[in-house]
């Protein structure tokens, strides 16, 4: 698993290709794989930020949940930060 794979997955959400709960579950799996592979410790804050938001994502939002518009912003911020660090 690579950070580039995660970025591609996030980009699919941004592009509107997939905004489902399954997409979020798949993203969480990718994050787990990255953690298991022992990614650079500098990535930890970004990965935690993504994980925290994926846990409260639901299309359409709801009580204490974020919707696809907010999740799109989360994905964009994550990609920007990964890019600044030389990943993605």
N, C-alpha and C positions, 0 to 999 in steps of 0.2 A: 504494500500500500504506500502511495506517495501523496505528498501534499498537493501535487498537481491533480491527482484524481479527485481529491476533496474539492479543489477549486472548480474543476469541471462540473462536479455534482452541484455545487452552489450556483454556478452560472446557469445551469438548466432551470433552477428555480427562478432566478432573476429574469430569465428569458420567457418564463411562463410555460415552459415545456411540461413541468410537473410540479404541482403545488399541493400534493396530497399528503395525508398522514403517513402513507407508506414512504414517500420521499423523505420525510423527517426521520422515520425509523432507519431507513437506509443511511442517512447522514450520520445518525448516532452510531451505527455499525462502523462506518468509515472512521469516525473519531476514535472509537474503541480500538480499531486495528492500528491506527497511527500511534496510539498510546502503547499498545502491546509491542510495536516495532521500536519503541524507544526514541521518539522524535526529539528534536532539539528542545531543551528546557525553555528556551526563549519563546517557543510557540504556546506554552501552557496557558497563558492568559487568554489568547485568542481562542484556543480550543475549548477552554472552560466557558468563555462568553458564548460561543456557539452552542455548547451542550446545554447551558442554562436556558437559552432561548428556544432551542428545539423542544425542550421538555414542556414548554408552555405554549407551543404553537398548535393552532387548529384553524383550518380554513374557515373563514368567517368570524374567527375570534370567539369571544364569550367572556363570562365572568373569569377574571384573572388569567385570561389567555390572550395571546397575541394573534393577530390575523395575518393573512398573506402579505399585506402591504408593509406591516412592520417587519415581518420575517424577511422580506425582500431587502429592506434597509439593513437588517442584521447581516445578511449575506454580502451585501455590497461593502459594508464596513470591514467585514472579515477579509474579503478579497483584497481590499485596499491595504489593510495592515499586513497581510501576508506578502503582498507585492513589495511593500516598503522594506520588508525583512529579507527580500531576495527569493521568496518562494512564489510559486504560481506563475 
